[in-house]
Amino acid sequence: MRLLPIQMCQPGMRLAKKIYSEDGLVLLGADVELNQKLISRLFDCGIHYVYIQDPRTADLVVPELISEETRHRALSEIRTNFRDLMDRPNRKAGVTYPYIGKSFRQIMGMVIDDLTGQKDAMVMLMNMGIVDNYLFTHSLNVSVYTTVLGIAYGYSQDELMTLGLGALLHDIGKTQISVNILKKHSDLTREEYEEMKRHAERGYYLLKDEPNIPLVAAHCAFQHHERLDGSGYPRGIKGDQIHEYAKWIGIVDSYDAMTTTRVYRDPMLPHEAVESLYAGTGTLYEQRMLQIFRDKVAIYPLGITVRLSTGESGVVVDINSSCPHRPVVRVLSDEYGVELKAPYEVDLSNNLTTMIVSVNERAAVPEAAGSS
């Protein structure tokens, strides 16, 4: 399989991975042949990249961080509970709904089990091929990515549960924000932006009295937009005043927001998002946390087309967990763009003089990819 921008897809190509709805249901299955109507529809739904069958990379398998069952169950629970809260805005402090905490603890248990069962689990893009409501899928993505980092950091199972719940529910306060503001395509007015910022405080008050949610998780909702230098919100607290869990979630929240389609902009690729995060080292984010984050992110997604400093181009077919920014590339074309009759692989972790210089150039797929 091969990861292609939707703009480079052509009628006759076949999907290599499923397309999901906002609650985890399969909308388009693997092996579905694309036509122009489907391509346009996927683009309109915010799908900017899809995995396409390609005989030259037919052996490439892109693993899922969590199982299809966990994904479906999680998105279904998030959608049900968040929409219930949306239907009851301005919920009074002190009014609790214990089922919220119970159901989300079950979800986090499934996520933790899936991730701890994988050796060297890494942060790999989960938003490929999901026709989504951003709030729902973003909440799941952030919880999964943050749990990957928590495992790498060495947190205990109890700590992972609290961290994961804080991540899963960090944006629950947005259920109390007008949909017109959440989905606005143009810039927010000053008043709208101030209203949007209130989601952090509202999330805290939604969670702080919930008996099945740790108080620390409520503080994660409160603090995930705070930054080291005090430039964040809602309180402008600094450094050690911000809980460690909220710092992790702040990094992952920013990363997923940058790598996911938004109503006002296209998504970044992982290497672009990581570079943007690193610009905030020491001012917005902890350097030690960013280092662990960078070491656990699949900078170049499996299947993506890259151009090397040699002029050759190919597809990323494996990730070196100890050096994720230097993956294994299957070279498909020479420096003149001519397809090789005998593609070969180069492990960039063992070829330090060869660099990736660009992505998604000359990403054509041969006609054979569209046939079954």
N, C-alpha and C positions, 0 to 999 in steps of 0.2 A: 504494500500500500504506500501511498504518497500523500503528503499534506499539500494542498493547493489553495491559493486564494480563490474565492468564488469567482472573481473576475476572469481567472484563467481557465475556468472549467468550460468544457465544450459539450454540446449535445452528443450523446453516445457514450460518454464516460460513465462508469459505474461506481456507485458508492462502495467504499470498503468498510465503513463503520456506520452504525445506526444514527439517525437523527431523533432526538428526544423532545417531548413537550415539556412545559414548565414543571409538571409533576412526575416526570420520569417515564411517561408512556412513550412507546416507540411510534413515531410518526412516519418515518421512512426506514426501511430495513436495509441491511447490507445487501449488495448486488443489485439494488434498484438502478435502472438506467436513467440518466439525467436527460431531460429535454430543456429547451429554452425557458418554458413556462416554469418548470421546477427550479431552475437556476435562479430566475428572477424572483420567484417566491421565497427561496431561501435567503437571498440577499435582503429582501424587504423585511424578513423576520429577524434580521440581525446576525445571520450566519455569514461570517467573513472567510472562514476556512473550512474545508471538508477533506476527509480522507478518501482518496480515489484509488481504484485498482490500477496497478502498473506491473506488467510482467517482469520488469527488471528489479522490482522490489517486492515481489510476491511473497517472499519469505519473511518480510518485516512484520512483526507483531507488536502492536502498541498496547502495552498493558494498561488496565484501569486501576486507579488508586483504590477505589472502593468497588464492591460488587454491584451488579445491576439491581439486585434485591435491596441493598442498602440505599442506593441512590433513589430508587423509586419510593421506598418507605420514608426516607428523609424528606424528599421534596413534597411528598403528599402531606406529611405532618406539618411541615413549615407552612405550606399553602393554607391548610385548614385552620391552623391556629392563628396565623398572621391575618388572614382574611376575617376571622372572627373578631379579632381586635380592631381591625379597620372598621367593622360594622358597629363598634362601640367606642367611638372616639372620646377623648377626655375622661378616660376611666379614673375613678376616684382612688386616691391613695388609700391603702389599707384594705381594699377589696381584692381578695386573692382568688385564684382559680388553680387549685393544686394540680389539676390534670395537665396543665401546661408543663410544669416541671417534670412530672412523671413521664410524659411521652417523650420529652426532649432528652431526658436521661437515658431512656431506652435507645434512642437514635444514636447518642454519643457512644453508648456501649458497643453498638454495631460498628460504628466508624473506627473506634479504637481497636476492636478485634480485627477488623480488616487490615488496618495499617500495621499493627504489631505482628501480624502474620506474614509480612513481607520483609525480606532482607534488603536493607539499603533503600527503603522507600524514599522517593524524592518528590519534590514539588513539580508536578507535570500539569500542563494546562488541562483543566476540566471543562472549560466552557466551549470547547470545539463541538459543534453539532448539537447544540441545545437551543431550541426555540423557547426563549425564556421570558419570565417576569424577572427583571434584574434583581429585585430584592430577595426573591426566594433562592435563586441559584447562587447569588453572591454570598448569602448567609451560609449555605452549604460549603461552597468553595473555601471560604475563610476558615471555617471550622476544620475542614480536612487539611488544608495547608498548615494551619497553626498546630494541629496535632502532629503532623510530620516533624515540624521543628521541635515540638515539645519532646517527642521521642528521641530525637537526635541530641537534645540538650540533657536528657537523662531524668526527666520528671517521672515520678511514681505514677501508678495507675490512678490513684485518687487525685493527684495533681493534674494528670491529663484530663480527667473527667471535669474538674473545675475549669481548667483552661479551655477545654473544648466547648463547654456550655457557654462560657463567656464569649467565645468566638462565634458560636452558632447564633447567639442572641444579641450580638453587639449592636445590630441595627434595628432591634425590635421597636425602638421609639419611632421609627419611620412609619409605623402603622398608624401613628397619631398625626401625621403630616398630610396635608391635602394632596391627593393624587395629581391635581393640576400642577403643583409645584414639583413633585417627584418626577413627573414625565414631561416637564416643559422642555421644548426643543431649543429655545433661545436662552440668552443669559438671564439669570434671576435678577430681579430688582433688589435693592438693598433690603427692603422689608421682607421679600421672599427668602433671601439668603439667611437673614436673621431667624426667620421661622424654621428654615431647614436645619439650622444649627441646634435648634431646641430638641432635635431627636435624641441627642445624647442624654440630656437630663430626663426627658420623658421615658427613655428606655430604663434608666436607673429606677425611677419611681414605679414603673410597671413590674420590675423584678425584685425590688428590695424586700418586699413582704411575702414573696412567694416561698412557701415552706420547702419546696423541693428544689429550689435554686440556691446555691451558696451565695452569700452576700458579696463575696469577691467577684462573682460573675456579674452581679449588678453593677459593681464598680467598673468592670471592663466596659460595659455599655456606656457608662458615664465618662470614662477617660480615654477611649480609643482614638479620639481626635486631639488629645493633649500632646505636646511635643517638648523635647528636652529643654529648649531655650525659652519656653513660656509663650511661644507664638500660637499655640493651639487653642482649642475651646472645649468646653464652655467656661472653664475657670482660669485658664492661663497658668496652670501649675507647671512646675519645672522638675527636671532631674528625678531624684529619688522620691519626690512627692507622687510620681506616677507609678502605679503598681506594675511590677515586672510583666505580668500577664497582659496588661493593657498595652505595654510597649510592643510585645510580640504581635498582638492583634493589630496595632496601628501600622506596623510594617506590612503585614499580609493584606490588610484592608486596602492599603494604598496600591499594592502590587496587583491585586485582583481587579481593582477599579480601573487600573491602567491597561490591563490585558483583556478586558471585557468590553464588548460593544456597548456604548452608551448612546442615549438619544441625541447627544450633542457632538459626538466624535467617534471615529473608528478606533479599534483596539490597537495597542502597541504589541509588538512581539516581546518575549521574555527578556532578551538581551537589552532591548531599549528601556524596558521598565526597570530592570536592575540598575542600569546606568543612571537613570533618573533618581532612584532611591539613594544611590551612593553619593549623589550630589548633596544629600542632607546628612552625611556622616558627621556625628558629633554635635550637630545643631538641632536636627529634627529626630534622628534615630541613633541608638547606641551602636557604636562601631562593632563591638563584640557580637551583637545580635545580627547585624548586617553581614558579618563574615560568615556566621553559621547559615544564615539565609542563603547567601550566594553559593555556599558549598552544597546546599541541598536543592537548588533550583536547576531544572533541566533547561539551561540557557537557550539551547537550540532544540526545539521539539523534534521528536522522532518523525522522520518522513519529510522534513522541510528541505527545500532546495537551497543549497549554499554555493557561493563561488569562493574558490580558494585563491591565495596569493600567487599560486602558480598559473592562474588564468583558467584552470579547469573548474568544472562544476559537477555537483553530485547531490546525493541525498544523505541526510544523517540517518544511520541505521543502528547506532548503538550509542549509549551514554556511559562515559567513564565516571562512576560514582565518586571516585577520589579526585576527579578533575573534570567536572561537568562542562566547563567552558571549552574543552578540547575533546570533542566526540569522535566517533568513528564515522567516516564519510565514504560512501560508495561512489566513486568517480564514474560518471556516465558520459561526460563530454570533455573533449580536449580544450585547449586554450583558444581554439578558433570556433568553438561551438559545434564541432563535428562529433556526432555520437560515436562512442567507442564500441567496437564489435565485441570486445571482451572487457566489460567493466571490472574495476578492481577496487579494493578497499584500502584506505589509509587511516591509521590510528593517529590522530593529531597529538595524543599524549606522548607518542614515541617519535613524532616528527615535529620538533619544536620550532623549526624554521618555516613551517607552513602554517598560515593563518587563514581563518575565515574572514573575508573582506566584505561580503554582502550576502543578503538572503533574497530568495524569490526571483532571481534573475534567470532567464532562459529555462523557465520551469515547465516547458512543454512536455506532454505525455504522448507517447507514440499511439498511433491509431489502434494498435492491438489491445490497448487498455480498455477500449470500449466494447470489445467483443467477449463473449462468454464461451 
